[in-house]
Amino acid sequence: MELHPEDPIQWASLHFAVAKLGDARRVERAKRMAVAMLRAPGESLPRLFTQPRELKAAYRFLDNPHLDP
């Protein structure tokens, strides 16, 4: 079955299912961020995550020293 980004939740689940990020919460954050980015490509993080706690979590995820790009 071929998946397209127009189904962002399914796409993110498939692509991050085996991600080795050291913690299940990081995998879930990666999925949530991917879904948001697929739904609004090119938008800034503040526009993707309008709730302050979600925006802070996204920045913390990207700044995490345990993760490599």
Backbone as CSV, one residue per row, in Angstrom:
resi,resn,N_x,N_y,N_z,CA_x,CA_y,CA_z,C_x,C_y,C_z
1,MET,0.845,-1.172,0.000,0.000,0.000,0.000,0.892,1.238,0.000
2,GLU,0.651,2.122,-0.919,1.414,3.356,-1.006,0.708,4.431,-0.186
3,LEU,1.475,5.113,0.641,0.905,6.171,1.469,1.373,7.519,0.950
4,HIS,0.497,8.467,0.994,0.805,9.821,0.555,0.657,10.772,1.729
5,PRO,1.393,11.878,1.710,1.287,12.835,2.805,-0.105,13.426,3.025
6,GLU,-1.046,13.203,2.109,-2.381,13.739,2.393,-3.065,12.973,3.523
7,ASP,-2.450,11.892,3.968,-2.901,11.192,5.178,-1.766,11.291,6.195
8,PRO,-1.589,12.479,6.786,-0.406,12.726,7.606,-0.272,11.824,8.825
9,ILE,-1.362,11.469,9.457,-1.269,10.631,10.652,-0.751,9.245,10.283
10,GLN,-1.289,8.683,9.234,-0.847,7.367,8.792,0.605,7.425,8.312
11,TRP,0.955,8.466,7.587,2.321,8.626,7.097,3.303,8.694,8.260
12,ALA,3.008,9.536,9.237,3.906,9.698,10.384,4.007,8.412,11.187
13,SER,2.903,7.723,11.369,2.929,6.459,12.108,3.819,5.437,11.417
14,LEU,3.721,5.369,10.115,4.541,4.422,9.359,6.020,4.801,9.421
15,HIS,6.333,6.051,9.191,7.731,6.462,9.108,8.436,6.552,10.454
16,PHE,7.710,6.759,11.519,8.337,6.863,12.831,8.096,5.640,13.712
17,ALA,7.463,4.610,13.177,7.148,3.410,13.962,8.394,2.761,14.545
18,VAL,9.479,2.790,13.824,10.700,2.120,14.294,11.804,3.125,14.646
19,ALA,11.439,4.371,14.819,12.431,5.391,15.156,13.062,5.070,16.507
20,LYS,14.347,5.165,16.555,15.091,4.902,17.792,15.527,6.254,18.370
21,LEU,14.654,6.831,19.159,14.921,8.148,19.727,15.197,8.083,21.223
22,GLY,15.321,6.876,21.759,15.688,6.707,23.159,14.543,6.783,24.148
23,ASP,13.365,7.145,23.701,12.223,7.282,24.605,10.953,7.322,23.755
24,ALA,9.952,6.591,24.157,8.690,6.529,23.406,8.044,7.908,23.288
25,ARG,8.246,8.763,24.297,7.660,10.111,24.236,8.285,10.934,23.119
26,ARG,9.572,10.717,22.849,10.220,11.430,21.750,9.659,10.986,20.405
27,VAL,9.379,9.697,20.292,8.783,9.182,19.052,7.410,9.813,18.845
28,GLU,6.622,9.886,19.893,5.293,10.501,19.783,5.405,11.982,19.419
29,ARG,6.373,12.677,19.992,6.571,14.096,19.668,6.969,14.229,18.197
30,ALA,7.864,13.355,17.725,8.276,13.396,16.319,7.074,13.187,15.406
31,LYS,6.204,12.262,15.757,4.997,12.014,14.955,4.095,13.237,14.933
32,ARG,3.862,13.831,16.115,2.985,15.008,16.183,3.559,16.165,15.367
33,MET,4.867,16.335,15.452,5.488,17.413,14.689,5.398,17.141,13.191
34,ALA,5.615,15.904,12.787,5.525,15.559,11.365,4.116,15.788,10.836
35,VAL,3.124,15.382,11.604,1.733,15.577,11.188,1.441,17.068,11.003
36,ALA,1.857,17.874,11.971,1.616,19.323,11.877,2.306,19.909,10.649
37,MET,3.543,19.473,10.393,4.289,20.000,9.249,3.706,19.541,7.922
38,LEU,3.185,18.337,7.882,2.551,17.856,6.653,1.235,18.575,6.379
39,ARG,0.539,18.936,7.436,-0.745,19.632,7.262,-0.562,21.078,6.839
40,ALA,0.581,21.673,7.199,0.831,23.081,6.859,2.293,23.253,6.476
41,PRO,2.688,22.720,5.318,4.093,22.800,4.914,4.574,24.252,4.809
42,GLY,5.777,24.469,5.299,6.378,25.792,5.200,6.025,26.754,6.319
43,GLU,5.102,26.374,7.171,4.723,27.267,8.279,5.786,27.230,9.372
44,SER,5.880,28.301,10.115,6.820,28.378,11.232,6.279,27.569,12.406
45,LEU,7.163,27.215,13.321,6.721,26.474,14.506,5.645,27.230,15.293
46,PRO,5.787,28.540,15.517,4.720,29.233,16.246,3.353,29.162,15.551
47,ARG,3.348,29.063,14.243,2.061,28.930,13.540,1.551,27.499,13.568
48,LEU,2.476,26.538,13.619,2.065,25.132,13.678,1.544,24.759,15.060
49,PHE,2.195,25.301,16.073,1.856,24.961,17.460,1.434,26.227,18.183
50,THR,0.138,26.466,18.235,-0.373,27.714,18.796,-0.483,27.674,20.317
51,GLN,-0.509,26.490,20.887,-0.535,26.373,22.349,0.896,26.532,22.861
52,PRO,1.124,27.391,23.835,2.486,27.616,24.330,3.215,26.331,24.747
53,ARG,2.520,25.412,25.396,3.189,24.183,25.838,3.608,23.310,24.661
54,GLU,2.804,23.297,23.606,3.157,22.514,22.413,4.345,23.138,21.689
55,LEU,4.366,24.454,21.603,5.478,25.147,20.958,6.773,24.910,21.739
56,LYS,6.694,25.034,23.052,7.876,24.798,23.883,8.363,23.361,23.720
57,ALA,7.448,22.404,23.684,7.822,21.005,23.505,8.504,20.775,22.161
58,ALA,8.040,21.447,21.125,8.652,21.316,19.800,10.078,21.871,19.821
59,TYR,10.261,23.023,20.429,11.605,23.596,20.514,12.528,22.722,21.367
60,ARG,12.012,22.192,22.466,12.828,21.307,23.305,13.225,20.054,22.542
61,PHE,12.298,19.520,21.758,12.587,18.326,20.950,13.729,18.623,19.971
62,LEU,13.645,19.742,19.291,14.659,20.086,18.290,16.008,20.422,18.926
63,ASP,15.998,20.864,20.166,17.220,21.252,20.857,17.777,20.109,21.743
64,ASN,17.165,18.950,21.671,17.548,17.832,22.538,18.936,17.316,22.164
65,PRO,19.890,17.326,23.104,21.242,16.870,22.794,21.339,15.365,22.544
66,HIS,20.300,14.613,22.904,20.315,13.160,22.710,19.873,12.747,21.308
67,LEU,19.448,13.716,20.511,18.979,13.430,19.166,19.926,13.998,18.127
68,ASP,20.184,13.215,17.104,21.006,13.672,15.976,20.088,13.964,14.796
69,PRO,20.422,14.997,14.018,19.594,15.291,12.845,19.636,14.188,11.817
